[in-house]
Amino acid sequence: MRHIVDVLGDPQQAYPVIHLTGTNGKGSTARMISTLLIAHALSVGTYTSPHLEHITERIAWNLQPIDVEEFGRVLGELAALESLMLEEMGSSEARPSHFELLTAAAFSYFAQVAVVTNVGKDHTDATGDWRRRIAEEKAGIITPGGDLVLGETDPVLRPVFEAEGPAQTWVRESDFGIETDEVALGGHLVDVRTPLGRYEEVFLPVHGAHQGDNAACAIAAVEMLFGRQLNVDLVREAFASLRLPGRFEVLHRAPLLVLDSAHNPDGARTTARTLAEEFDIQGRRRWVLGMLGGRDVDEMVEGFGIRPGDQVVACNPDWPRAMPAKDVARAAQEHGADVEVVPAPAEALSFAWRTPAAAGEGDVVMVAGSHYTVGDARTQCRRLDLLPPDGAPD
């Protein structure tokens, strides 16, 4: 990777960067930060992974995915440089990976501000001191002498991040955070406190109390980047237009249709909590679940709160590491749910939405378990006219 950026002329040093890591909340916080920066009249490149519906989503300019032709041109240039690089290094073993090439295509930034959202159980066997091991991995993004906005509040883990040598650290709940959070129609109304200011009555048009914490991290990160308090009206304006595709995204009401890319136990529990606290479900709960391998499917199903009376349509995400749908079905059945196996996520969504009987007005159809499950279902929602062209909910 270092050789690639050297051949490209170190583009990652051309602009300041806000670099995010963490177990959950990275995508939401990245979009919040980008929205705030755009509101301050900056041009903003955002590089994220994975994508939902199309790979071009990973490289966005002012939150618009890179044009397909432009994407092809950039990768074409990298392909030419790849041949040159292999000749210089004299080894085919140095061939860049798919992810490295994508990163190089987006890499015009240099990390000056790092944001760590939180530390949770993901990509781990959960044995021993797993939280510290994950924290040490996540802390690797911190540039010595850079600045750190730390959303993880566990005091035991703080030394892990401080050991990387940030110039200054702001910690959520100690230095910044949410002062008040009221559930409002279609979202949350929050007051945010930061080291440099206070932002009252900011409406977040998204669901889940955790999004308030993400918003606080986003505001703190932009404050730290600018070195000053932000204009309160600009912050309100920016968040009022916020959209978070695939993050407890409500696409239809009566019946309720939600797409949520929760893909680990912490995310599953957050999904269940948001559904219980912010919606009054009078009818049946219908779940479309597809997960990747390596997850504890029983813990995931338990986290979602699947229970007798629920219907679960198990599917296989379109990804090489997909968990077999039968494994998801088995876990859901053991929790008392009625189970169907419909392998393709798009068809699984249609099954839950329309068959064997159309979802009633009081029902909820929840799609979750993986970004790839949600992405395929989201594309199907367009075909079913459940997702308007601009991606905003009905």
N, C-alpha and C positions, 0 to 999 in steps of 0.2 A: 504494500500500500504506500509506503514511503517512497518507493522508487516511482510509482505511478504519478504521485503528486509532484515529484521532482521533475519528471519528464514534462508535466503539464505547466511547470513554472510556479509551483506552490500557490495555486489559486485560493487555497483555504486561508491564506494570510491577507487576502485583499479586503475583507470586511469584518466588522465585529460580529460575534456570534453569541446567541443564547443556546446552550447545549443542555438538553433534557435527558434524564434517565430516571429509572424507577420501575416498580412492578406494575402499577396501574396509574392511569391518569395522564400518561405522556401525550397521547393524541389530543385529548381535550385541552390540556394546558398549552400545547403547541398552537392550536387554533386560537385560543384565547390571547396568547401573546402576539400572534400574527395580527389578529384583529385590532388589538390595541396599537401596535406599531403602524398599521395602515391608517388608523384614525389620526395618527400624528404625522400624516403626509409622508411616510417613508415607503420606499419600495422594499418588499419583504419576500425573500425566498424561504421556503419551508421544505425540509427534507424529512420524511417520516417513513416508517415501515411497521406493519405491512400495509397494503392497500386494501380497499373494499371491492370495487368493481373493475378497476383498470389500473395497470401498473403505472400509468402516467400520473396518477394521484400522488405518488411518492415524491415527485419533484414539482412543487407548486410555486407560482409567482403571484403574490397578492391573493393567495388562496385559490387561484385558478390552476388546474392541472396543466402541465406543460403540453403544448400542442403536439399532436402525434408526429407530424412531419419534423418539427424541431427536435423532438425526442430521438427520432431516427437519425437526424443529422449529427447530433451530439454523440450518440453511440457509434456512428460511423467513423467519426474522428478518433474516438477512443480505440476502435478496432485497428485503425492504421497505426496508432501509437503503440498498441499492444505488440504488433509484429516487431517494431523497432526496439521495444523494451526487451523482448525475448532474445533478440540478437545481441543486445548489449550484455544481458545477464548470462547468456549462453546455457540456459537450462529451461526445458519445457515445464519443469516443476514449478517455475515461478509464474505460470499463467494465472492471471487474476481470476478470482471467483466471480460469479454472477453478482453477488452483493457488492464486491469491491468495485466492479465496473459501474454499478448504479451509484455508489457513493462518490466515485470520482466524477461522474457526470454532474453531480449536485454540489461538489466540494469547492465552494468559492468563499469559504468562511473561516474565521479563526476564533476559537473559543476564548471569550473573555468573561462571560457570565455563565455559570453552570446552574441548573435547576434540578434538584432531586425531589421527586414527588413523594414517594413513600417506599417502604420496603415490605414486601409480602411474599407469600409462598408461591413461587412460580419457577419452573425449570429447576426443581430441586427435589431431592428424595426426602426432605423434611427431617433428616436425622441429625442429631448433635446440635451444634450451635449454628443452625442454618441461616438465621437472620444475620449474624455477623458475616458469614461467608458471602451472602448476597450483597450486604452493604459494602464489603471490600471490593467486590466486582463493580458495583455501581459507582463507587467513589473514584474509579479509574478515569472518569471523564474530567475530573477537576484538574485544571491547569494550575500549577504552582504560581502564586502571585495573582491569580484570577480571583473572581468574586463568586460566592456561593449563596444561593437561596435554598434553604433546606426545609422541605416540606415534611420529612420524617421527624416525628416528635419524640421517639424513644431516646431518653438521655444516655442509655447504655451504648447506643450506636453512634452518637455524635462524635466521639473521639476518632472513629474510623474515618470520617469525612474530614475532620480537622487535620488529621495526620498527612493529608495530601498537600497541605500548605496554602490554602486560600488566603488572600490578603484580608478579606473580611467575610463574615458569615452572618446571614440573617436567618433565624430559626422560627418556623411557624409556631404560633401560640406564645412564644416568648417575645419576638420582635415584630411580628405581623400576624394577622389572622382575621377571622370573621368575628365581629362583635355581636351582631344580631342576624338572624336568618328566619324569615317568615315565608311559609309556603303561600304562593300567590297563584292566580289563574294562569296556567301555562308555564309556571316556573317558580323562581324564588326572588324575594326582595331582600338584599343583604346590605349591611354596613361593614366596611372593610377598614381595618386599622393597619398602617404600615409605619416604618421608622420615619418617613418623611411627610406623612399626611394622613388624612381620613377621608373616606369616600362613602357618603351616606346615600341610602335609597337607590342602590344600583340594582336594576332588574336584570336577572339572568333568565332568559327564555329557555331553560333546560331543566330537566328533572334530576333529583338526587341531591341530598345535602352535601355529598362529597364534592359536587361541582363548585360549591362555595369555597371550599379549601383550595381547589384548583385555581379558581379566579383570584384568590388572595396571593397564591404563588405567582400567577401571571403578572399581577399589578406590581408586586415586589420586584420581580425580575426586570420589568421595564423601568421602574424607578431606579434600580441599581444601575442599569445600562445608561440611563440619562443623567443620573446623579442629581435628580431633583424630583419634587412632587409633580404628578401628572395633573393636567387640567381635568377637574371633576366632570364637567359637561362632556368632554371628549370620551372619558371612561364610560359614562352612562350611554352615550351614543354608540360607542363601539360594541358594548355588550348587548345592547338592545337588538343588534343585527346578527348576533351570534347564532351559528348553526353548527351542530356537532353530529355529522352523519354517522349512524351506527352506534351512537352512545345514548342509550335509552331514548331513541328517536321515535317519536309518536307520529305515525303516518295516517292513522284513521281513528275516529272515535265512534263508539256505538255501532258495531263492536270496536273495542280498542285493539289496535295493532301496533306493536312495539318491536323495534329492532335494537338489540343490545349485544355488543361484542364481548360481553363478559366471558373470559376464557380461563379463569383460574378460581380457586375457592373463595378468595377475598372478593373478587369481582362478582361471583355468583351470590354471595351473601349481600353485597351492596345492591344488586338487582332486586333480590327478594325484599329487602328493606324498603327500597324506593317504591316498589309496587304496592306494598302494604301501607305505607305512610301517606302516599300521595294519590291513591286511586281507590275508589269504592267499587270493587268487583262483585256484582250481584249474581253473575252467571258462572259459566264454566271457564276454567283456566286451561288453555290449549298451548302446549309448548312444542316448538320445533327446535330440536336439539341436535347439533352435530359438533363433535369435538376432535381435537388432534390427539394423537397418541402421546403417552407420557403423562397424561393427567390421571389423577385419582378420580375415576368416574363416579364412584360412590360418594366421595366427598363433594364433588360438583353437584350431583343430584340433590344431596342433602342441603348444600348451600343454597340452591335455588328454591328450596322449600317445597319440593314436589311431594304431593300427598294423595291419598285416596280421593277419587272424584276428578282428578286432573287427567287430561289426555296428553300423552307425549307421542309426537311423531319423530322417530329417530331417523337420522340421515347421515350420509358420509360427506364431509367437506371435500371439495375438489382440490385435494392437496396430497402429496405423496405420503405424508405422515398422518393421514386421517385415521381416527379410531373407527373400527368397524361399527356400523350402526347397531348391530346385534348386541354389542357390549353396552351401548347406551340404553338400549331397550331393556336389557336384563336388569340393569341398575334401577331404571324407572319402575319396572314391574315389581321389583322387590320393595319399593316404597309405596306400592298400592295403586299406581297409576294405570289407566287403560293405555295400551301401547299399540302403535302401528309402526312398521318399518317401511319407509319410502326413501330409497337411497339418495336420489338427487335433491339437494336443498330447495331448488326452485319448485319441484313437484311436491316436496313435503309442505312448503308454504301453501301452495294451492289446495292441497288435501286438507290442511288445517282450516283454511279460510272458507272453502266451499263444500267439502265433502267429509263424511257421508251426509252431513246436513250443514247448511250454511250457519256460520257463527252467528249466534243470537246477539241482540243489541247489548245485553249485559255481559257478554263473554269478553275475554281477552285472548288474543293470539300473540304469544311472546316468542320471538326468534332469538336464540342465544347459543353460546358455547364456543364460538370461534369467529374471528374476523372473516374467514372464508365462507362460513355458513351464512353470515349476515350479508356479505357481499353478493353472493348468488341470489339470496332471497330479495335483496334490494333491487337487483336487476329485474327479477320477476315482478316486483311491485310496479315497476314502470310498465311492464306488459299488461298488467291488470288495471292500469290507470289509478293506482293507489299512491303514486308518487308524482307530483307535478313536475314539469320540465325543469324548474329552477331548484328542485330538491327540497323546497320548503314543505312542511306538513300542511294537510288540508285544514 
